[in-house]
Amino acid sequence: METSDLPSPPGWHDTLPATGSGVPAASAGGRGGLRSLLSATLVTGGLTELAWVGAHALLYPLGTRTEQLRPDARYRPGTQPPTVRALFADDPLAARIPVVLVHGLVDNRSIFTVMRRSLRRRGFAQVCTWNYSPLLRDVESAAAALGAHIEKVCQETGHERVHVVGHSLGGLVARYLVQRLGGDRRVESLVTLGTPHGGTLWAHVLPTPLVRQLRPDSPLLKELAEPAPGCRTRVTAVYSDMDQMLVPCRVGRCDHPDLQARNVLVRGVGHMSLPIHRAVVDEVASTLAGRRTRPTGDDEPDTAAVA
């Protein structure tokens, strides 16, 4: 996947086509509804989603226990492949910052089976996952538990800050931590994948306390919309136009003015497939390595297609 080093003005979004077509968002948006539904991108994305859901069901029992952080003591920047050294050329120390992966609702760390391995192959030496209880009642308590886990990771590794990647609800849990519980002191950057930052209409179907928090304009989302001046965590929100769980798909954007998040649109990738898609994994790696920067004083939107 080719990457672009163009800066991203606050409030705009990059576009990552799911295939190598390189079609910009503007031209793709003009196609007819039926033609779009039958496009190769959506067909491929749908088949990939079905295949991964089946594989994930088999892996799920293996991910019920939270793994222990195992730093890779063999890591030596000079002995890594050229592609790895190039990824961290701007900041070689970025490879050593621990990465914590947080799963979504009624899931576990098995959703990150592919991403965890891929990040380690790309040179990240300390990648771990965190499981929270499937009986979770609210986002606030999960965020507090995540904060305690991150403190433990920092203590075990000797690092003062970590990166967090959250899939679905996991991204919202991590966002609450950095915005409302002072977690920005520990979280260097947060990448969310298919996270309902704006809620989702599906949340009206199941009236449990936790799911009600995911409804548009819920008290939780109103709290997250409040000012968050001085938040130090860099936020990137990756969302897809084929996400079955986010309705409408634009709720996957994070548009809080104080966070100045980068919003990255991917095309033709299902909700469960986001953590395994090559373009998404590459975007996550580039973001955590510090190769996706935010400009200052530039409010004009731009377009960057990554194939």
C-alpha positions as CSV (number, residue, x, y, z in Angstrom):
1,M,0.0,0.0,0.0
2,E,1.4,3.4,-1.0
3,T,1.2,6.0,1.7
4,S,0.8,9.7,1.6
5,D,2.7,12.0,3.9
6,L,0.4,14.9,3.1
7,P,-0.7,16.7,6.4
8,S,-4.4,16.4,7.3
9,P,-6.2,19.7,8.2
10,P,-8.5,19.4,11.2
11,G,-12.0,18.1,10.4
12,W,-11.2,16.5,7.1
13,H,-10.9,12.9,6.2
14,D,-8.5,10.7,4.2
15,T,-10.0,8.0,1.9
16,L,-8.5,4.6,1.8
17,P,-10.1,2.5,-1.1
18,A,-10.5,-1.1,-0.1
19,T,-9.1,-2.3,-3.4
20,G,-6.3,-1.0,-5.6
21,S,-8.8,1.1,-7.7
22,G,-7.6,4.4,-6.3
23,V,-11.1,6.0,-7.0
24,P,-11.5,9.3,-5.0
25,A,-14.5,9.7,-2.8
26,A,-16.0,12.4,-5.0
27,S,-16.2,10.3,-8.1
28,A,-17.4,7.2,-6.2
29,G,-20.2,9.2,-4.6
30,G,-21.8,10.0,-7.9
31,R,-22.5,6.4,-9.0
32,G,-26.0,5.0,-8.9
33,G,-27.2,3.0,-5.9
34,L,-27.6,-0.3,-7.7
35,R,-24.2,-0.1,-9.5
36,S,-22.6,0.7,-6.1
37,L,-24.2,-2.3,-4.5
38,L,-22.9,-4.6,-7.2
39,S,-19.4,-3.1,-7.3
40,A,-16.4,-5.3,-7.1
41,T,-15.3,-3.5,-3.9
42,L,-18.5,-4.2,-2.0
43,V,-18.8,-7.8,-3.2
44,T,-15.2,-8.5,-2.2
45,G,-15.7,-6.7,1.1
46,G,-18.9,-8.7,1.8
47,L,-17.2,-12.0,1.1
48,T,-14.2,-11.1,3.2
49,E,-16.5,-10.1,6.1
50,L,-18.3,-13.5,5.9
51,A,-15.1,-15.4,5.8
52,W,-13.6,-13.5,8.7
53,V,-16.7,-13.8,10.9
54,G,-16.5,-17.6,10.4
55,A,-12.8,-17.7,11.3
56,H,-13.3,-15.4,14.2
57,A,-16.0,-17.7,15.6
58,L,-13.5,-20.5,15.7
59,L,-10.8,-18.2,17.3
60,Y,-13.1,-16.7,19.9
61,P,-12.7,-19.4,22.6
62,L,-8.9,-18.9,22.4
63,G,-9.2,-15.2,23.3
64,T,-11.2,-15.4,26.5
65,R,-8.2,-14.8,28.7
66,T,-6.3,-11.5,28.8
67,E,-2.8,-12.0,27.6
68,Q,0.3,-11.0,29.5
69,L,2.6,-8.3,28.0
70,R,5.7,-10.0,26.7
71,P,8.2,-7.4,25.4
72,D,10.4,-8.6,22.6
73,A,13.9,-8.4,24.0
74,R,15.4,-9.4,20.6
75,Y,14.2,-6.2,19.0
76,R,17.1,-4.2,17.5
77,P,16.3,-1.4,15.0
78,G,19.5,-2.0,13.0
79,T,18.6,-5.7,12.3
80,Q,15.1,-5.0,11.1
81,P,14.1,-5.2,7.4
82,P,14.4,-2.0,5.3
83,T,10.6,-1.5,5.3
84,V,10.5,-1.6,9.1
85,R,13.4,0.9,9.4
86,A,11.7,3.2,6.9
87,L,8.5,3.2,8.9
88,F,10.3,4.4,12.0
89,A,12.8,6.7,10.2
90,D,11.3,9.8,11.6
91,D,11.1,8.5,15.2
92,P,13.0,5.2,15.9
93,L,11.8,5.3,19.5
94,A,8.2,5.0,18.4
95,A,8.7,1.3,17.9
96,R,9.2,0.8,21.6
97,I,6.1,2.5,22.8
98,P,3.6,-0.2,24.0
99,V,0.5,-0.7,22.0
100,V,-2.7,-1.8,23.8
101,L,-5.5,-3.3,21.6
102,V,-9.1,-3.0,23.0
103,H,-11.9,-5.1,21.5
104,G,-15.6,-4.3,21.0
105,L,-18.9,-5.4,22.5
106,V,-19.4,-9.1,23.2
107,D,-16.0,-9.9,21.8
108,N,-12.5,-10.6,23.1
109,R,-8.8,-10.2,22.0
110,S,-9.2,-12.8,19.2
111,I,-10.5,-10.0,17.0
112,F,-6.9,-8.7,16.9
113,T,-5.3,-12.0,16.0
114,V,-4.2,-10.6,12.6
115,M,-3.5,-7.0,13.6
116,R,-1.4,-8.0,16.6
117,R,0.9,-10.2,14.5
118,S,1.0,-7.6,11.7
119,L,2.1,-4.8,14.0
120,R,4.8,-6.9,15.5
121,R,6.1,-7.7,12.0
122,R,6.1,-4.0,11.2
123,G,8.5,-3.5,14.1
124,F,6.3,-2.7,17.1
125,A,8.1,-4.5,19.9
126,Q,5.4,-4.4,22.6
127,V,1.9,-5.2,21.5
128,C,-0.7,-6.5,23.9
129,T,-4.5,-6.9,24.1
130,W,-6.9,-6.2,26.9
131,N,-10.2,-8.1,27.6
132,Y,-13.0,-6.6,29.5
133,S,-16.1,-8.4,30.9
134,P,-18.9,-9.4,28.5
135,L,-21.2,-8.4,31.4
136,L,-20.1,-4.8,31.2
137,R,-22.9,-2.4,32.2
138,D,-21.5,1.0,31.2
139,V,-18.7,2.7,29.3
140,E,-17.5,4.7,32.3
141,S,-16.5,1.6,34.4
142,A,-14.8,0.0,31.4
143,A,-12.8,3.2,30.9
144,A,-11.7,3.2,34.5
145,A,-10.6,-0.5,34.2
146,L,-8.7,0.3,31.0
147,G,-6.9,3.1,32.8
148,A,-5.8,0.8,35.5
149,H,-4.6,-1.7,32.9
150,I,-2.6,1.0,31.1
151,E,-1.0,2.0,34.4
152,K,0.1,-1.6,34.9
153,V,1.5,-1.8,31.3
154,C,3.5,1.4,32.0
155,Q,4.8,0.0,35.3
156,E,5.9,-3.3,33.7
157,T,7.5,-1.7,30.6
158,G,9.0,1.4,32.1
159,H,7.2,3.6,29.6
160,E,5.3,6.7,30.6
161,R,2.8,6.6,27.6
162,V,1.2,4.0,25.4
163,H,-0.7,3.8,22.1
164,V,-4.3,2.4,22.1
165,V,-6.2,0.9,19.2
166,G,-9.9,0.3,19.9
167,H,-12.3,-1.6,17.7
168,S,-16.0,-0.7,17.9
169,L,-17.0,-0.1,21.5
170,G,-13.4,-0.4,22.6
171,G,-12.6,2.9,20.8
172,L,-15.4,4.6,22.7
173,V,-14.1,3.2,26.0
174,A,-10.7,4.5,25.3
175,R,-12.0,7.9,24.2
176,Y,-13.9,8.3,27.4
177,L,-10.7,7.5,29.3
178,V,-8.6,10.2,27.6
179,Q,-11.4,12.8,27.5
180,R,-13.1,12.4,30.9
181,L,-10.7,10.5,33.2
182,G,-7.4,12.1,32.5
183,G,-6.1,9.2,30.4
184,D,-4.5,11.6,28.0
185,R,-1.6,11.6,30.5
186,R,-0.8,8.1,29.5
187,V,-2.2,7.6,26.0
188,E,0.0,9.1,23.3
189,S,-2.3,8.3,20.4
190,L,-5.7,6.6,20.0
191,V,-6.9,5.0,16.8
192,T,-10.5,3.9,16.7
193,L,-11.9,1.3,14.2
194,G,-15.6,1.4,13.4
195,T,-16.4,3.2,16.7
196,P,-19.8,4.8,17.1
197,H,-18.6,8.2,18.1
198,G,-22.0,9.6,17.1
199,G,-24.0,6.7,18.3
200,T,-25.8,4.2,16.0
201,L,-29.5,3.6,15.2
202,W,-29.0,-0.1,15.9
203,A,-28.7,0.8,19.6
204,H,-32.5,1.4,19.7
205,V,-33.0,-2.4,19.1
206,L,-31.6,-3.7,22.3
207,P,-32.7,-1.8,25.5
208,T,-29.8,-2.8,27.8
209,P,-28.1,-0.1,29.9
210,L,-24.9,-0.3,27.9
211,V,-26.5,-0.4,24.5
212,R,-28.7,2.6,25.4
213,Q,-25.4,4.6,25.9
214,L,-24.7,4.0,22.2
215,R,-27.9,5.7,21.0
216,P,-27.5,9.1,19.2
217,D,-27.7,12.0,21.7
218,S,-27.5,9.7,24.7
219,P,-26.2,11.2,28.0
220,L,-22.9,9.5,27.5
221,L,-22.4,10.9,24.0
222,K,-23.5,14.4,25.1
223,E,-20.9,14.2,27.9
224,L,-18.2,13.3,25.3
225,A,-19.3,16.3,23.2
226,E,-18.5,18.6,26.1
227,P,-15.3,20.7,25.8
228,A,-12.1,18.9,26.4
229,P,-9.4,21.6,26.4
230,G,-5.8,20.5,26.6
231,C,-6.4,16.9,25.7
232,R,-3.0,15.6,24.7
233,T,-4.0,12.4,23.0
234,R,-3.8,12.3,19.2
235,V,-7.0,10.8,17.8
236,T,-7.6,9.0,14.5
237,A,-11.0,7.6,13.6
238,V,-11.1,5.0,10.9
239,Y,-14.6,4.2,9.6
240,S,-16.1,2.4,6.6
241,D,-18.9,3.1,4.2
242,M,-19.9,-0.6,4.5
243,D,-20.0,-0.9,8.3
244,Q,-23.2,-2.8,9.1
245,M,-23.1,-1.8,12.8
246,L,-22.7,2.0,12.3
247,V,-26.0,3.4,10.9
248,P,-25.4,5.9,9.3
249,C,-21.8,5.2,8.6
250,R,-20.8,8.8,9.3
251,V,-21.3,8.3,13.0
252,G,-17.8,6.6,12.9
253,R,-16.3,10.0,12.5
254,C,-14.9,11.9,15.6
255,D,-15.6,15.6,15.0
256,H,-14.9,17.0,18.5
257,P,-13.2,20.4,18.0
258,D,-10.9,20.0,20.9
259,L,-9.6,16.6,19.7
260,Q,-9.1,17.7,16.1
261,A,-9.2,14.1,15.1
262,R,-8.2,12.7,11.8
263,N,-11.1,10.9,10.1
264,V,-10.1,8.2,7.7
265,L,-12.7,6.7,5.4
266,V,-12.2,3.2,4.0
267,R,-14.5,1.8,1.3
268,G,-16.0,-1.7,1.1
269,V,-14.8,-3.0,4.5
270,G,-17.2,-4.7,6.9
271,H,-17.3,-3.9,10.6
272,M,-15.6,-7.1,11.7
273,S,-13.1,-7.0,8.9
274,L,-11.6,-3.6,9.9
275,P,-8.9,-5.0,12.2
276,I,-7.7,-7.5,9.5
277,H,-7.8,-5.3,6.4
278,R,-4.4,-4.6,4.9
279,A,-5.1,-0.9,4.2
280,V,-6.4,-0.4,7.7
281,V,-3.5,-2.2,9.4
282,D,-1.1,-0.1,7.3
283,E,-2.9,3.1,8.3
284,V,-2.7,2.1,12.0
285,A,1.0,1.3,11.8
286,S,1.8,4.6,10.0
287,T,-0.2,6.6,12.6
288,L,1.4,4.9,15.6
289,A,4.8,5.4,14.0
290,G,4.2,9.2,13.8
291,R,4.0,9.4,10.0
292,R,0.5,10.9,10.1
293,T,0.7,14.4,11.3
294,R,-1.8,17.2,11.8
295,P,-1.0,20.7,10.3
296,T,-1.6,24.0,12.1
297,G,-3.5,27.0,10.7
298,D,-4.7,25.2,7.6
299,D,-8.5,24.8,7.4
300,E,-8.8,23.9,3.7
301,P,-9.8,20.3,3.1
302,D,-7.7,18.2,0.8
303,T,-7.9,14.8,-0.8
304,A,-5.4,11.9,-0.3
305,A,-6.3,8.5,-1.8
306,V,-4.3,5.5,-0.5
307,A,-4.4,2.4,-2.6
